[in-house]
Amino acid sequence: MAIEIDDDAGRMSSDECDTVAVRRPDGGWTITGRRGVYSRNQAITAMVLAERRAAGATDEDVFVQGWEAELVMPSHGFETRPEESK
């Protein structure tokens, strides 16, 4: 598992899945397959979660449950929403 975080380009990607996080001009982050705007830390969490799911983890996985919970809570004034489809 390798997540590449390029703060200069405002992009996060993984060699394990197709999920990408992109920084917006206001400093928030959008993530492939998720609705809402996230903080940088939440974007990293979403990338780790995407890699875990790509490796076969399901909703019953305690780590998946914990990381999903972290992504529901707003951070730094950005509105976040739970993923509508998995």
Stockholm file with secondary structure:
# STOCKHOLM 1.0

chainA/1-86         MAIEIDDDAGRMSSDECDTVAVRRPDGGWTITGRRGVYSRNQAITAMVLAERRAAGATDEDVFVQGWEAELVMPSHGFETRPEESK
#=GR chainA/1-86 SS CCEEEETTTTEEEESSSSCEEEECTTSCEEETTCCBCBCHHHHHHHHHHHHHHHTTCCTTCHHHHHHHHHHHSCBTTBCBCCCSCC
#=GC SS_cons        CCEEEETTTTEEEESSSSCEEEECTTSCEEETTCCBCBCHHHHHHHHHHHHHHHTTCCTTCHHHHHHHHHHHSCBTTBCBCCCSCC
//
